[in-house]
Amino acid sequence: YGFTGEIRYYLATEPKSAVLVAAGSTNEREAKLADGEELVSITYTNWETIQTATLSAVDDFENDGDVDLDLEIQCITLGDPEYTQDVYTSYEFTKLDDPDDELSMESAGMSLNLTSGSNWYTTSNGGEMTFDFKLTSEPIGIVFYDIYVSDARQAKTDIAQVQFDSYNWDIAKQVTITGCGRLEDVSNFTYYTVNMFLRFSDDPWYTEIGHSNMSISLFNLVSENFLDIQVADISDNYTTTGGGVSELQVRLTEMPDLDTQGRSEGVDVRFAVTIDNPEVA
């Protein structure tokens, strides 16, 4: 990364005709030859002139470690029997990996936090929740996300796209999710996900698996049943593809009815917990 290797060469004897000398890297993804040095024509007028082949490292922004490669030099025959394709040599180089690649890949990601005063749920009569969304490190290019709800019948977002760059990467974008009702819903809860999907980025760190997409699971409370339950979040309340866990606590808002002997008839209250996409969580 940021380094160059150089080879200097010339013909050992005066050629009887023009000789083409080709030079190249065996791994151009990691290091490539300088422009104009890939093919050199040598004649009797310049055969003693020292030629240069310069190999420059390519910073691929990948945490792939040091890579060994060769710079090859070979003659292309144009009539001189002494300078044929058999005249070949190679020199070994090691392209050092940029140590910042590992650090940048580890720090690249997304930060999602509940907006102060908001709840981790929506309600079917238009109740809202909001969260703040930003990057965790400065990108070297544009990072563009789509934001959408898995079931538009349950909720909708106020913004559909978010774009970050080196100027606004640490400025939180506030996203508002508004709940809406489904006529067929008869239970207290319906579930859906809000997805942040990487649409485009010219930053390789943000296109790596594990740093590109995020989904959060939310629930929509049916408004006519809202007073029957209370939900309190006791964790971050979103899951990640790496096995992140979300926990919720559900309780009744009032004591169940008592029978004539003063005992609660509703002590055995059960809630059904479902996930709308079991392949995700």
ABEGO torsion letter per residue (X at the ends): XGBBBBBBBBBABBBABBBBBBBBBABAAABBBBBGAABBBBBAAAAABBBBBBBBBBBAGBBAEBBBBBBBBBBBBAGBAABBAABBBBBBBBBBBBAAAAAAAAABEBBBBBBBGBBABBBAAGBBBBBBBBBABBBABBBBBBBBBABAAABBBABABBBBBAAAAABBBBBBBBBBBBAABABABBBBBBBBBBABBABAAAABBGAABBBBBBBBBBAAAAAABBBBBABAGBBBAAGBBBBBBBBBABBBBBBAAGBBAAABBBBBBBBABAAAX
